[in-house]
Amino acid sequence: MAQLRQDHEKFEALGTTIVVVGPEDAQSFSDYWKANDLPFIGLPDPTHRVLKTYGQQIKLFKFGRMPAQVLVDSQGVARYVHYGHDMSDIPTNEEILQLIASL
């Protein structure tokens, strides 16, 4: 999430809202957001409903949930999906910003 915070203004300049979905409960999310002063939206998903909808994988031997990035346009259509193979497999902000600019 530090990567997203770093370029948050670039995402906003392209009219993009960042929403981070995680399996924690509302209080845990709130505490984390406040402690880290995150400028984007955090959506707690303790029942994993949203995470399952977008197909985020769980790999117990790789420490749990694998990263997943989904770029959803203003019509609600998923235009890009990246499922990470491990915790470091995350597209760069530049890659995502270029995709957004091309839509």
C-alpha positions as CSV (number, residue, x, y, z in Angstrom):
1,M,0.0,0.0,0.0
2,A,3.0,2.3,0.4
3,Q,3.4,2.1,-3.4
4,L,-0.2,3.3,-3.9
5,R,0.2,6.1,-1.3
6,Q,3.4,7.3,-3.1
7,D,1.5,8.0,-6.4
8,H,-2.0,8.7,-5.0
9,E,-2.1,12.2,-6.5
10,K,-1.3,10.7,-10.0
11,F,-4.2,8.3,-9.7
12,E,-6.6,11.1,-8.6
13,A,-5.4,13.3,-11.5
14,L,-6.6,10.5,-13.8
15,G,-10.0,10.5,-12.1
16,T,-9.2,7.1,-10.4
17,T,-10.4,6.1,-6.9
18,I,-8.2,3.6,-5.2
19,V,-10.1,1.1,-3.0
20,V,-8.2,-1.5,-1.0
21,V,-10.2,-4.5,0.0
22,G,-8.9,-6.8,2.8
23,P,-10.2,-9.7,4.9
24,E,-10.0,-7.9,8.2
25,D,-12.9,-6.6,10.2
26,A,-13.9,-2.9,10.3
27,Q,-12.1,-2.0,13.5
28,S,-8.8,-3.6,12.3
29,F,-9.1,-1.7,9.0
30,S,-9.9,1.6,10.7
31,D,-7.0,1.2,13.1
32,Y,-4.6,0.4,10.3
33,W,-5.8,3.3,8.1
34,K,-5.4,5.7,11.0
35,A,-2.0,4.4,12.1
36,N,-0.7,4.6,8.5
37,D,-2.5,7.8,7.4
38,L,-3.6,6.2,4.1
39,P,-5.3,8.6,1.7
40,F,-7.4,6.1,-0.1
41,I,-10.5,4.0,0.7
42,G,-10.2,0.8,2.7
43,L,-13.0,-1.7,2.5
44,P,-13.1,-4.4,5.2
45,D,-14.3,-7.7,3.9
46,P,-14.3,-10.1,6.8
47,T,-16.7,-12.5,5.1
48,H,-14.5,-12.4,2.0
49,R,-17.5,-11.7,-0.3
50,V,-15.8,-9.1,-2.4
51,L,-12.5,-10.9,-2.4
52,K,-14.2,-14.1,-3.7
53,T,-16.1,-12.2,-6.3
54,Y,-12.9,-11.0,-7.9
55,G,-11.2,-14.3,-7.5
56,Q,-8.4,-13.5,-5.0
57,Q,-6.5,-16.7,-4.3
58,I,-5.5,-18.1,-0.9
59,K,-2.2,-20.1,-0.8
60,L,-1.5,-21.3,2.7
61,F,2.1,-22.2,1.9
62,K,2.7,-18.6,0.7
63,F,1.4,-16.9,3.8
64,G,-2.3,-16.5,2.8
65,R,-3.9,-14.2,0.3
66,M,-2.1,-13.5,-2.9
67,P,-2.2,-9.9,-4.2
68,A,-4.8,-9.1,-6.7
69,Q,-5.3,-5.8,-8.6
70,V,-8.5,-5.1,-10.5
71,L,-9.0,-2.0,-12.6
72,V,-12.8,-1.4,-12.8
73,D,-14.1,1.4,-15.1
74,S,-16.8,3.9,-14.3
75,Q,-19.4,1.4,-15.8
76,G,-18.4,-1.3,-13.3
77,V,-16.5,-3.4,-16.0
78,A,-13.2,-5.0,-14.9
79,R,-10.8,-3.8,-17.5
80,Y,-7.6,-5.3,-16.1
81,V,-7.0,-8.0,-13.5
82,H,-3.6,-9.2,-12.1
83,Y,-3.4,-12.1,-9.8
84,G,0.0,-12.2,-8.0
85,H,1.9,-15.5,-7.6
86,D,3.5,-14.3,-4.4
87,M,3.4,-11.3,-2.1
88,S,5.9,-9.4,-4.3
89,D,4.1,-10.0,-7.6
90,I,2.4,-6.6,-7.9
91,P,2.3,-4.4,-11.0
92,T,4.0,-1.1,-10.7
93,N,2.0,2.1,-10.3
94,E,3.4,3.2,-13.7
95,E,1.9,0.1,-15.4
96,I,-1.5,0.7,-13.8
97,L,-1.4,4.5,-14.6
98,Q,-0.6,3.7,-18.2
99,L,-3.6,1.3,-18.4
100,I,-5.9,3.9,-16.9
101,A,-4.7,6.6,-19.3
102,S,-5.4,4.2,-22.2
103,L,-9.0,3.7,-21.3
